[in-house]
Amino acid sequence: MKTRERYRNGSGRCRLAVAVLLLMGSFWLHAQNVLPADIRINGKVMWEAFESQRQVLQQSSAVVYTDGKSHVKSVYGVVVSADGYVLTKASEIEGKKSISMRIGRDLYTNVEVVNVDPRWDVAMLKVAADHPLVPVDLSEDDDVVQGHWVVSNGSASRSTRRVRVGVVSAMTREIKSSASDVILGVMLSADDALKVEKVTPKSGAEKAGLKPGDVLKRSGDVELKERADLLKSMKGKKPGDTLEIELLREKKTMLLEVELMARPGKQMMSRNDQMSGGEDSLSKRRDGFPRVIHHDTPLIKSSVGGPLLDLNGLCIGMNIARASRVATFAIPARELRGIIENMIP
């Protein structure tokens, strides 16, 4: 495990470099209307200022491909163990049959999806590395204060990671879902509003044992009299939450605990979302998270999934969604620890 001491000198140099950049930017703004390319946010001077953090991203973040050719990046990932486990954003790889991954300069084409947590929208991947990987060093701090500098993956070539820099711009908090984003995993009969006609394969309903012909009587605390009552019982629930379902099967009353699944399909785009880059920039899933770090790093949907670092190179979170033109969300390190422990077999 790395320590804070290891990054103290790098952090000091980084702060000095940032100050120099700000002074240089001020000078150039007075001298001319456009900053030189080298000192823009994605310029070489900025990359050099954050070289120690870039090295962490180089060895402890993964570039995940789903195009079958390992050419077009879909999302980033976080290396979480030396023996090949990598955490990434689930909804960006969902349904993809061909997944490959580049860690450092090494390409892995045999990637296994070993676990998915729909509540946090994360997937645990596994590669058979021929040498130990370098996992991120997770911060032990409980929270991150506003104004804190953060560093993320920016663009990436086949051999090199680059950085994007921002600050924590709001309080760490829950991001509630803007709409009902869960389903039970059953299709109800058109003739009988509460009779199960079909059970979705691999859904929580199938795992719990629901069958065609079952008649739903109660969901949670809600007595079911019509289809709308079932929707009411799921209001405010998140993927991964459970509901106790009372049903009637061949005149026998049964109780089953059903895990709710994410509603398939894309999240609706508001006018503001469309003006913020729309589907090209914003994540498919960008709300309904139990707790996030809110920062202003200018990422796009294919740039999330990787580590969020502080100036010491410690991982303070995992970028999980590009939410708007000025907002990126990250799962805090405290929650990330529990997620990793629960998802590695």
N, C-alpha and C positions, 0 to 999 in steps of 0.2 A: 504494500500500500504506500502511496506517495503521501507526503505530509505537507502542511502549510509552509513549513520552513523551506521546502524545495522550491516553492514558487515566490518566496518573498522578494528576491532580487528582481525576478521577472515582472512582478506586479509593480515594483517601484519604477522600473524602466518604462513600463507600459503607461503609467500615470504621467510620467515626464513626457513621453512621446505624444500622448493625447494633448497635453498642454501646448507643446510645440506645434502640433497640427492646428489647434484652434488659433494660435497666434499667426501662423502662416496663412490660414484661411482668411483671417481678418485683414491681413496685409493685402492679399491678392484681391479680396472683394473691393478694397479701396482703390487698388491699382487698375483693375479691369473687371468686366462683368462676368467672366466665367473662370471657375477654378481650373488649374491645370489637372490633367487626368490623374497624375501620380498622387495627388493629395485629396482626391475625392473619396467618398465612402468605400468604394471598391478599388481604390488605387494601390499602387505598390508601397507607398509610404505607410498607409494604414495597415497593410498586411505585415510589413516589417515591425510596426509598433506592437502587434499582437502575435508575434511569431511563437512565443512560448505556449500560448493558448492554441494556436494553429497546430502545433506539434501534438497536443493532446487529441485534437479532432482527427489528425492524420492517422493516429494509431488506435484510437478508441471509439471512432464512429465508423459506421458502415454505409456504403452507397448501395441501395437496394434497387434492382432492375426487375421489370416484369414484361419486357418486350420480346423475350425469347432470344435476344442477340447480345444482351449485356451492353447496350449502347445508350439507351435513354433512361435516365434516372426517374424512378417513380417516387422515391421517398428516401430519407436517411434512417439509420438505426443506431442504437446505443449498445456497444459491447459491454456485457454485464458479467461475464465469467471468462476465465482463462481457457476453459474447455469448449468454447464455441457457441455459447448462447448469446443471442442478440435480440434486443427488444425494439419493436418498431410500431408504426401506426397501422392498425388493422384494416380500417376501411379503404386505405389506398392500395392494399394488395388483395383485398377480398375477391374471391372467384378467379384469381390468376393461377394458371396451371404451370407456368414457367417462371420460377423465381431464381435469380442469381444475386450474388452479392460481392462487393469489393471492399476489403478491409485493408487499409494501407494501400499497397500496390498489388496485393494478392487477390485473384478472382476465384470465387467459389461458385460452381454451377450446380452442385448438389445441395440444395437448401430445403430443410424440412420445417414445416409449421407444426410446432409441438403443442401449442396452447394459445387460446384467445380469451381475452377478458373484455366482453362487450361494454361493461360499465365504464371502463376507462378508454375504450377503443384502442387497445394494444394487442399485439400478437408477439409471441415468443418464437423466434426462429433458431435453428440449430445447423451449424456447419461442422464438417469433419476436418478440422484444421490439423496440419502436419506439424505445427509448433504452437506453443501456448500463446493465446491472444492477450492483449493488454486491456483489462476492463477499466472503465472510468472509476475515479476515486470519488465516491459519493460524499457530499457535505453532511456533517452531523448537525448543522444549524437547523432550528425548527422553522424559521421564516426568513424572508428576504425583504428588506425595507425598500420603500420607494426611493428612486434616484440611484439605486445600486447598478453599477455597470455590469452588463452581461454580454457574453460572446457565444455565437452560434455558427453552425455551418452556413456558408454562403453558397457560391457556385463550386463545382468540382469538376476537375478533369479526370482522366483515367488514373493518373498518378498522384494528383495533388488536391488537397482540401484547401479551401479559402475561407475567410472569416467574414461574418457580418456582426456589427456591434450595435448595441442599444442600451436602454436603461429600463429598470422596473418602473412602470408608469402608473400602477394602481395597486390597491391592497390585494393581498392573496385572499381568495374567496371562492365560493361555489359559483359555478355558471349554470344556471337552471336552463332546462330545455325550453325552447320557444314554442314547441308543439309536442303533442303526444308522439313519442318516437319508439314506442314498444308495442308489440303484439303478443297474443297468447300462443299463436302458432297453429290455429285451427281455422277451417272454413266452415261456416254455419249454413244450415239448410235454408233454401229460399222458402220452403213450405212451413218449417218450424224454426222460428228465429233463434232458438237456443239449443237446437239439436246439431251435434257435430256431424258434418258430412265428410270432411277430409281432414287429416292431420298432416301438418307440414313435416317432411322428413328432416331429421336431425334437430328439430326444434325442442324447446323445453317441454312442450306438450307431449311430444312423442316420448321423450326421456322419462316423463312422469307417468306415462302409461295411459293417456287418453286415447280413445278409440272411436271410429265412426259409429254413430248410433247413440253415443252418450248424450244425455240431456243435462245441460248446465243449470244448476239451481242457485248457487251462491258463489261470489267471487270476493275473497277478503271479507269485509264487513258488509258488503252490498248484496242484498237479496235480488236475484235476477228475475225480472218479469218481462223485459224486452231487451233487444240488442244494445240499446243505448246505455243500459245499466252496466253492461260489461265494459264499455268504453269508460264510463264514469269510474269504475273500480280501478282502472289502470292509470287514471290521471295523476300526473306528477311522478310516476314510476320511471325508473331508468333500466336500460338493458342490464340483465344480471340480477335484478330484484326478483323476489318470489311472491306468489299469491297462492293462498290456500283455496282450492276449487272444490266445491261440493257438487257432486253430480249423481244422476240416477242412471244406473246401468242394469237393464233387465230386472226392474223393480227393486234393485238393491242400491242403497245409498252408499256412496264412497267419498272419501276425502283424499285429495291428491295435492302435493306441493309442486307448483309449476314455476320454473324459471322463465322470466319474460325475455323475449329476444328483440333485437333492434329491428325497427321497421325497415324493410328493404326499400331501395330507391334513393334518390338524391334529396338533400335538404332544399326546401324552397328558397329561392333567391328574392330578396326584397329589392326595391329600386335602389336603395343605398348600397346593398351588396353588389348589384350590377355595376354601379358607378365606382365601386372599390376594386374592380377587376373581375368580378363574376367567377364563373367556373374555372377560368384559366388561373386564377390567383388564390381563391378561397378554398379551404378544405371542405370535403363532402360532409364530414361531421365536425362541427365547430362549437357545439354547446352541449349541455347535459353532463358536465363534469363535476364531480364532488368538490374539488378544490384545485385552483390553478394559480400559478404565477402569471401576472399580466405584464407583458413588456412590449416595447415599441419597435423592436428589431424588424426591419423591412424584409420579411421573408415572403415566399409564396408556398402554395400547398405542397410542392415537391421538395421544399427545403425543410419541412418539419420531420419529426421522427427521431432527430438526433439529439445530442446532449446540449444542455444550456449550462455554460460555464461562468464562474466568476473570474475576477482578475488574478486569482491564485491558481487557476486551472482546475479547481474543484468542480464537480458536477453538482449543480444546485437544482437540476430538474431535467425533464425531457420535453422538448417541444412537441406538443400534441395537436395544435391547430392554428392555422392562419385564419383569424376570425373576422377581420375587417381591414380597411386600408391602413389603420394605425394600431392594430392590436394583434399580438401573437400570444397564445396560451401555452403554458408548460406545466406538466405534472411536477409538484414539488418533490425534493429528494426524500422527505419523510415518508410520503405515500409511495414513492418509487421503490423504496426498500421492501415494503410489504408486498407490492405487486411482484417484484422479482422473486422473492422467497416463495410466494404461492404458485408461481407459474413454471418454475424449473422443477421437473419431475424428480 
